[in-house]
């Protein structure tokens, strides 16, 4: 549980820092941003990251369960 809390805290800190740096109004609007494609790219990246994190949590739970079963025998 503690690992999950640390992970969630780190993830939220990363997201907050990304949002805070995205508020720079002096930046030049790029080609992808002007066409709106940057939102599609970000949606794909976020989806992949969420999938990877969910997979890691699932694997961690399975390994923990196997370790407990092995120590009981």
N, C-alpha and C positions, 0 to 999 in steps of 0.2 A: 504494500500500500504506500509506503514511504517513497519508493522509487517512482510510482505513478504520480504522486503529488509533485515530486521534483520535476518530472518530465512535463507535466501540465504547466507548472510555473515557468519553466524554461520556454515552452512553446508559446505561452501567452506573452512573455517578455519579448520574444522574437517578433511576434505579430505586432505588438505595440510599437516596437522600434521601427518596423517596416512602415507602419502607418504614419509615424511621426516624421520619417524622412521623406515620405511621399507628399508632404505638404509644401514642398519647395515650389513656389510659383514662378521663380525666375528661370527654371529649366526650359530648354527648347522642347517643343512638342514634336516628338518623333513621328515617323511614318506609321508605325504600328499603333501608336497611341491615337493618332488622328483618325485612323480607320476604325478604331475600336477593337482591334484584334488583340491588344494587350490584355483585355479582360478575358478573352478566350484562353490565352496562354496561361494567365494566372489561375484560372479555374482548373485547367488541366494539371498544373503543377500542384495546386492545393489538393486536388483529388488524389493524385499519386502519393503525396506525402501522408495524407490521412490513411490511405490504404496500407502504406508501409508501416506506419505507427500501429495500426490495428493488428497487422500481421505480427509485429514484434511483441505486442502485448499478449497475443494468443500463444505464440511460441514460448514466452516467458511463463505463462500459466501452465502450459503442458510440461515444461521442464521442471517447474516447482512441484507439480503433482508427481512426476516420475521420481524425483529425488525423495519425496516423502514416502512413496511406496517402497523404494529401495532401502531406506533406512529402517522401515518397519519389519523387514524380513530378517 
